[in-house]
Amino acid sequence: MKKTLIARVAALAAILPGVAAAEYPEKPVEFVVPWPPGDLEDVLTRMIAEDFQAKYGVPAAVVNKPGGGGGPFPGAIDVANAPADGYTVGSFIIAVPVVGPNIGIPELSPNPFEPLGTFLTYPFVIVAGENAPYDDIDGLAAHAKENDVVLGHFGAPLVPTKVTLALAKAKGFSYASDAAFDALDCNTLASGDVDVINTTLQLVLPCLDKVKVLASIGEERIPLTPDAPTVAELAPDLNIALWNGLFVNKDTPADVREKIIAVASETMKSERAQKLAAETGALVYWQSAEDSTARIEADIAAMGKINAALE
């Protein structure tokens, strides 16, 4: 009897290490996008999920968790609260690591995430309707000094909103009011609810010939709208790019990170990802975790200047 018990304990001990060291991934993986479906980060993250599933043979899917106009980033909070095992991966815009820790969200302060890498720089634009009585930012400034102009944005704490408001201040005007939306597209302008929106070019591509792109937010002019100056050209202190990347909890094991990175980096090199870049004016690439960390630090400094400009 004693020998039988010892044998069972030995057998159990032999099994348990194997269970604890089960190779990742062995169950479904979720890529959390804190925005509605359809924009570039969503499309590219779906490509990553598809390739991840094909490579590792486990289900992988995008889960969209919009935040009601820019906060409090419920999708990011869900990733922060998930186990640090690589089965919940965040696909986050610049605002999550740069703004999130500073707006009173306990789950995001201090920043619980580390980047696996960044993969997208948005062609972000400030746009007016085709019937607007101005064609550029200076014209908007002159008009807004005599008339009420309403701005639509994705959320007051977000980087493009702050850049847009800081640009207005630099040009000597302010918006009469502003409002946050989960989606900012052709219908938003057509409805007449707002006069100007800041949004990704992807969302207004279907009506690009019926809107006026007043400026773009980023380091370079967008190839699809070459006549629209960058905000940095109009106000050099407001130079910041809007990007998206993959993030995991800081305690996520290195081997798990490496497997996600291996897929995502190849996805960004793929023909379909680069075709999307050509069609939308986006920059699609893979930037390493180390370089992404340095980028975040630089963006935090840039946002400090932008916040100071708004004071």
Helices and strands as residue ranges (DSSP letters): H 2-20, E 29-33, H 40-56, E 60-64, H 74-81, E 88-93, H 95-98, G 100-102, G 106-108, E 113-121, E 124-129, H 137-144, E 150-153, H 159-170, E 177-180, H 186-190, E 196-200, H 201-204, G 205-210, E 211-217, H 231-234, G 236-238, E 243-249, H 254-269, H 271-280, E 283-287, H 289-310
